């Protein structure tokens, strides 16, 4: 049976907790100072800190939510579908990597699993569900430099785009023009990712349709 506790080391969770606490402080500090001085400009001038803090807080929250879903909650038996070698689908259409070990593809199997991990494949299942294939928006980033899957990097791209956007709006001429021009690059990265995801979604739908029709 697969052991997933090593994916959540104590040192790593401690570091991410400190990061999240720091992020919360970066968000609260400009707000409190702005209220105490009754000057909204303090908050606006500290908007870059708030955005940094928001990114830290998102990373921390995502890590702890994952920990609760996969370590705190008890594993359960659930039916999964073997899409291809070492790649299963759950009933929500989420891909889960696990060794298929010679199992026949396009079949349903009983799996002992947490929310995001398969721990053990037990036997072929008679239970079926409506097939769908859904890739996570935030955990998959398709860039001109390669694809990054199952890792929380895309929010960083949106963070930098938001930072450039707010800086451009709040900066005086000609600084806002320079910042705006620089901000075009993260915008290009975002558009590239969205375009790739639209194409990927179409490919996924065609694959599911092909599998469904072949099973009839």
QUIJO-V102663 format. One record per pair of residues at least 12 apart in sequence whose ideal C-beta (glycine too) atoms are under 8 Angstrom apart, sorted by sequence separation. I is the first residue (numbers start at 1). J is the second residue. D is the distance in whole Angstrom. If there is no record, write none. Layout:
BEGIN
I	J	D
I	J	D
END
This chain:
BEGIN
30	42	6
31	43	6
34	46	8
78	90	7
79	91	7
83	95	7
86	98	7
88	100	8
109	121	5
110	122	5
139	151	7
141	153	5
167	179	5
168	180	4
30	43	5
33	46	8
78	91	8
86	99	6
87	100	8
98	111	8
109	122	7
110	123	5
139	152	6
141	154	4
86	100	5
109	123	7
110	124	8
135	149	8
136	150	8
138	152	6
140	154	7
30	45	8
85	100	5
109	124	6
110	125	5
139	154	8
164	179	6
168	183	6
30	46	3
80	96	7
108	124	7
109	125	6
138	154	5
141	157	7
164	180	7
167	183	8
29	46	7
30	47	7
96	113	7
107	124	6
108	125	4
110	127	8
137	154	8
138	155	6
82	100	6
103	121	7
108	126	8
164	182	6
165	183	6
30	49	6
31	50	8
98	117	8
108	127	6
164	183	3
29	49	7
30	50	6
85	105	7
96	116	7
98	118	4
101	121	7
108	128	6
82	103	6
84	105	6
88	109	8
96	117	7
100	121	8
108	129	8
27	49	8
82	104	7
83	105	7
94	116	8
96	118	5
161	183	6
164	186	6
26	49	5
27	50	5
82	105	5
83	106	8
88	111	7
90	113	8
98	121	7
26	50	7
82	106	7
81	106	8
82	107	6
161	186	4
26	52	6
27	53	4
81	107	7
82	108	8
160	186	5
161	187	6
26	53	3
27	54	6
81	108	5
82	109	6
25	53	7
80	108	7
81	109	8
161	189	8
23	52	7
24	53	7
79	108	5
80	109	6
157	186	6
161	190	6
23	53	4
26	56	7
27	57	7
79	109	7
88	118	6
22	53	7
23	54	7
79	110	6
80	111	5
23	55	7
24	56	8
78	110	8
79	111	7
157	189	5
158	190	7
23	56	3
24	57	6
77	110	6
78	111	6
80	113	7
157	190	6
22	56	6
23	57	4
77	111	7
23	58	8
77	112	6
78	113	6
20	56	6
23	59	8
76	112	8
77	113	8
157	193	7
19	56	5
20	57	5
23	60	7
75	112	6
76	113	7
75	113	6
80	118	7
91	129	4
93	131	8
95	133	7
20	59	7
21	60	8
75	114	5
91	130	8
93	132	4
154	193	7
19	59	6
20	60	2
92	132	8
93	133	5
94	134	6
95	135	7
19	60	6
20	61	7
73	114	7
80	121	8
93	134	4
73	115	7
89	131	7
92	134	7
94	136	7
16	59	7
17	60	6
71	114	8
89	132	8
16	60	5
20	64	8
70	114	4
75	119	6
89	133	7
69	114	7
70	115	6
77	122	7
144	189	8
69	115	4
70	116	5
79	125	5
143	189	6
16	63	5
17	64	8
69	116	6
70	117	6
16	64	8
79	127	4
81	129	8
144	192	6
79	128	8
143	192	7
13	63	7
66	116	7
79	129	7
81	131	6
83	133	7
142	192	7
143	193	7
13	64	8
142	193	5
141	193	6
13	67	7
142	196	4
142	197	7
140	197	7
8	66	8
142	200	7
8	67	5
137	197	7
8	70	8
135	197	7
7	70	8
8	71	6
135	200	6
4	70	6
5	71	7
135	201	7
4	71	7
135	204	7
134	204	8
133	204	4
133	205	8
133	207	7
133	208	5
132	208	6
131	208	5
131	211	6
131	212	6
62	152	6
59	152	6
58	152	8
2	98	7
59	155	8
58	155	6
55	155	6
55	156	7
55	159	5
54	159	7
106	211	6
52	159	8
51	159	6
106	214	8
106	215	7
4	114	7
1	112	7
51	162	6
51	163	5
4	117	5
2	117	7
4	119	7
48	163	6
51	166	7
2	118	7
2	119	5
1	119	5
2	120	7
48	166	8
1	120	5
47	166	6
48	167	7
47	170	7
44	170	6
83	211	8
END
